[in-house]
Amino acid sequence: MTWGKVRRGVKLVMTPGPVEISPRVLSALSQPSIYHYDSGFIELFKECTEKAQKIFSAKDRDVLLLQGEGVLGLEAAVACTIDKGESVLVFENGPFGRQFGEYVKNIGAHPVFFHTPNDRVFDREGAAEFLETNSNAAAATMVHCETPAGLLNNLEPICRKAKELGILTIVDCVASLGGAEFKPAEWGVDIAVAASQKCLGSTPGITPMAISSAAWQKMEKKKVPIRNSYLSLLDWRDTWLSTKSFPFTPFTAEVYALSEALDEILEEGLEHVLNRHLEASNMVRRRVKSMGLSLWPVKEEYCSPTVTAIRLPDQMNDLKIIQDVKNRHGILIGGGYKELKGKVLRIGHMGYQANRLFVSATMDALEDVLNHSTVKS
């Protein structure tokens, strides 16, 4: 099967990830494979790690490039730091925040949930009180951008408070790193977990992580540290960070692609890239309101600059809209996920997607379908 048959007429992907990738990144993927211990690849991997560290804005954090989709890093962050029987504070206002609780239960630890409705962000005062009440917890987990709901949580005050109380912080920045302001060192994030296929503008397969010294200490003090495992962060520390070797074979093509994608960000300038995402998100939201539709978050200030969730009237069929936009215009947009399935449409504006031309074409296509197609249930 050729890639043309897979895409089936899709000319532009505007989903919340994997995202459309640039011609430069596509070209990098097509480069010949290489032995992962060749000096040229070792140097490329080193340079790619250094670029990711710049995107994280975290000179005092160790950066790893785990070889796997973002969930690998999220599971590893919990499994490598938390002991059986410990309590973990799970901040959740959507499926990905709640999923952290499953990772906690998987290792025999106890999740304690701070629940917020999925159309609004965490309340700062309520979060602070929750942290103080549960100050004996081993760690706190949270999601920066909850993509199913199009929310961007303000995590800085929560992480700062957690650090004051000596609580380890684990943050999912999968859909925000490279698209929204995120400063793990300044905010007090101990483990930040990103992914290559979102705002970084590459293909799925690599999980950049920024890890603090406090997190490494927690891993070392774990009753039974995770070793000789695909989840082991200590194995990565003792191979790549120490000897520039690998615990297993890395995905060479995906490293080529991510390295090129990070070059694009750094050449444009991170501040400019973040502003471009803001501009794209503002365009989408203006068009949504002009069509007489509303956003899923109850306040526009809660909306993420990387993905927009559009609230659907009850009579509208999301699957029919998505199919019509694809068939009539060759543009692929996203629908709802988990409990929001059938309730929202989602437009991704991450990385290469976040430009005026793509956004304008996508919103024109959506408006055309809503005006001229039968999209009722």
Secondary structure, DSSP 8 states (H G I E B T S, - for coil): --HHHHHTT--EE-SSSS----HHHHHHHTS----TTSHHHHHHHHHHHHHHHHHHT-TTSEEEEEES-HHHHHHHHHHHH--TT-EEEEEESSHHHHHHHHHHHHTT-EEEEEE--TTS---HHHHHHHHHHTTT-SEEEEESEEGGGTEE---HHHHHHHHHTT-EEEEE-TTTBTTB---HHHHT-SEEE--TTTTT-S-SSEEEEEE-HHHHHHHHHSSS---SSTT-HHHHIIIIIHHS--SS---HHHHHHHHHHHHHHHHH-HHHHHHHHHHHHHHHHHHHHHTT-EESSSSGGGB-SSEEEEE--TTB-HHHHHHHHHHHHSEE-EE--GGGTTTEEEEE--GGG-SHHHHHHHHHHHHHHHHHS--B-
